[in-house]
Each structure stands twice: as C-alpha cells, then as structure tokens.
Amino acid sequence: MPDAAAPASPSARTRVNRYRWLAHYDRQTIYAILDAMPVAHVGYVHDGNPIVTPTLQWREGDRVYWHGAAHGRMMKATHDAEVCLTVSILDGLVLARAAYNFNINHRSVMVFGRPEAVTDPAEKTRLLKRFVDGYVPGQWERLRPVTDQEIKATAILSLPLTEASAKLRAGPPEDGDEDYAFPVWAGVLPIRLAVGAPEPDPRNLPDVEMPASLTAFSIG
Amino acid sequence: MPDAAAPASPSARTRVNRYRWLAHYDRQTIYAILDAMPVAHVGYVHDGNPIVTPTLQWREGDRVYWHGAAHGRMMKATHDAEVCLTVSILDGLVLARAAYNFNINHRSVMVFGRPEAVTDPAEKTRLLKRFVDGYVPGQWERLRPVTDQEIKATAILSLPLTEASAKLRAGPPEDGDEDYAFPVWAGVLPIRLAVGAPEPDPRNLPDVEMPASLTAFSIG
C-alpha cells in the first residue's frame, strides 16, 4: 500500500478538466469519500454501449471492492474490462443570485481501471466479512454461517486506487462581483443522509437482540 | 407524449436480467423516481473507455434533461453518442439472517439512448427556468436575469424515456425458509435524504427575504 499522504498520480483521464479548482487528488480525501458512501455507480461498456449500474463498494487499503452474482451481467462484463466507478455525495443546494451560478455542494470520487476478480474462497470470505462488518461491527459472527456454495455464487471485483480523483464543492454561492448588489436571497440548503429507527423484521424470533452498534450507523 | 399509463417498451438492453422480479417499467414509477432525485450518473464512452459523471437531471413530460458547460468534456462526448443515465435512491439497509441476503432498499432508473442537444435559445431559457423553479418555485423571476452569453455557454441535452427501466426493493429481509429459525436480529435500517435549515450567504443584502417555498423543499 502506498503512503497515504502521497498523491494518487492523476492520469490524463482522471485529471478533472472542468472546474479544475475543485479537484483533489490526495488519498486521504479519496478514502474519506469512499468510506462515507457505499453506493457506487459502476460504468462499463457492453456491446459498445455504456451501462451504469448502482452497486455497493467498500474499501480496504488502496483498493475498492464490490460484489455481485457470479453469473450477473455486470460482474461478467466488468471483469478485466475498463470501468469507471463513481461515488458521489450530495451535500446541499447552492442558491446563487444568478441562475448560471446555481450549483450543488457535493463530494465525489472517480476511479478508473480494469477490475480484477478475487478467486480464492478464503480471501473472498475474509472480504465479505469486512463488507458486512463495515455496516454493523461484529455482525458477520452473529449471522447464519456462510456456505461454500454462497461464496462460489458471489463474485468479488476490485480496483486499485491508482487512477482516482476527487471533486468537492462546499460553502456559500459564488456570484460575479457585480451580482452581489442584486437584491435576492442567496444561500445554501444543506442536504444529508439521515438514518431512521431500526425496523425489526416481523418474523424475528421473540428473544433476538438488536446489535447495539446498529444505532451508531451513519452514512454520507 | 405517450400515455402515462402505457409501459415504456423495454428493449433488450433495458430488460433487467438479474433480479427480474424487482423490475418495473411503467411510466408513473419511472417518473416518480426521476422527480424525487435530481442527481443522475451519466455514463458515456470516451476514447473507448467508460466515464460516469454525476450531474443534475430534470424531467419534462417523457424526456429527461441535463445541462453543463457547452465546452465541457461530458457535454461534448455525450451529444449524439450512446449514454446510460442512472438515477438511484438509497432507502435503507436490509439486514438479513444470512450475509448472502444482505441487501439495500432502493429505487433506481436507467435510461438509454443518444442525447439530443437543445439549440434554440428561447427553448433553452424556458428549460433552465423549469430546472431552477423545480427546486424553488418562482425562483427564476427573482434572480438576476439571465444573459444571452450565459444561455450560449450552457449546453442542454435531453433523452426520451423510451428506453427506460426502473428497479425497486422495499420491505423486510428475505431469507431462506430454514434460516428464519436462526437466532439473530434481522430488519431494516431506513435511510433518507434530510434537508437542513437554510444557510444565508454572509454576503446577502440586509433586506433580502428568503423565498417561503424554500422550507417546503424535499428530495428523495
């Protein structure tokens, strides 16, 4: 794993060519965004056409992982083919004085590369445990133990974070100098992901206890 | 505009080929998801490689629109080229009794096609008004009036919703019959987008009033 403080060398593809001043390439920024938002949109090319599939990613060290049905279209089409995995978090609406400066506060990461499949069943099991425990610490050990068939039916792909970039926007609107005299309210409407009270499955056994760590779950 | 009750004829591409039981194709479902979530992930192919860019979409009738800098990479690369526009909303974590049945509650839409550019300045202005007023009704008329140069610098693309599909998952976990006897808590952790209190721009003029409709804004 490379030094976390070192920049992930931006290639021509990852170099953000619009709004360049919003781009950040340092690993800590990229890690923080990936860790805050498990939902990723994975883009790949299928018969020459782009497809964007939402999926759940998780990060370990300098790699990002996702899983799916071993026989699914996405897992087959993305194995060893170029993909773009994008994670984005909406932080707010930015209401400026001019429609042209309407914006959103956001954090996003794009990762490019050719995913590799994890094939060793023990490594797959270890990674799936990390995936599940990433949501609810200790959950893997509480669950009905995983079977060999389930591990076999689950494909896991991973990408190194070598070609990755982050883009962020925060703070108040930015209007043209002359527009600050225009008499209209401007500001930010903050948006965040909120977690509600856990809803127990009506089919739960009467004596099961909710994991205490569930109430600590946060996202975004 | 086709009858809203008629299904958007699914093509081979849009037919959801995994988890088919989650797929919905009726227009009202597709419209409701697009209207609830402006953030879209647009996938396109650039030099043979997939790129997924987050952007804001809005819907009018049976078309979806997005805008960007006229000279930006995304707007140029997606004009008259195949794209996949995906909108997804995370509704909750589904904690099952088996790791294999871990899931998320979600709503998503995928739209395929070749975007067309809106070129008429009057039509672009009308569409941008709809975009802005979609967030805060009446806002367009309050803002510093748009200039011809701003309209020129803004590209607008649109896709018909003819090749579109929706996918939904809601409700409690689904475990294998034999696993319901396993003594572990199962249930759903609901997640939603929450809107915070508006944050006025510190550079607001002293007498500007916040639009009352801002407090009614909701998303997701």
Interface residues (C-beta under 8 A of the other chain):
Chain A: R13 N17 R18 V39 H41 V42 G43 Y44 V45 G48 N49 P50 I51 V52 T53 P54 L56 A69 G72 R73 M74 E82 V83 C84 L85 T86 S88 L90 G92 L93 L95 A96 R97 A98 A99 Y100 F102 I104 H106 S108 M110 F112 L128 K129 F131 V132 Y135 V136 Q139 W140 R142 L143 R144 V146 T147 E150 A153 T154 P172 P173 D175 D179 Y180 A181 F182 P183 V184 W185 A186 G187 V188 L189 P190 I191 R192 L193 A194 V195 G196 A197 P198 E199 P200 D201 P202 R203 N204 L205 D207 V208 E209 M210 P211 L214 F217 I219
Chain B: R13 N17 R18 V39 H41 V42 G43 Y44 V45 G48 N49 P50 I51 V52 T53 P54 L56 G68 A69 G72 R73 M74 E82 V83 C84 L85 T86 S88 L90 G92 L93 L95 A96 R97 A98 A99 Y100 F102 I104 H106 S108 M110 F112 L128 K129 F131 V132 Y135 V136 Q139 W140 R142 L143 R144 V146 T147 E150 A153 T154 P172 P173 D175 D179 Y180 A181 F182 P183 V184 W185 A186 G187 V188 L189 P190 I191 R192 L193 A194 V195 G196 A197 P198 E199 P200 D201 P202 R203 N204 L205 D207 V208 E209 M210 P211 L214 F217 I219
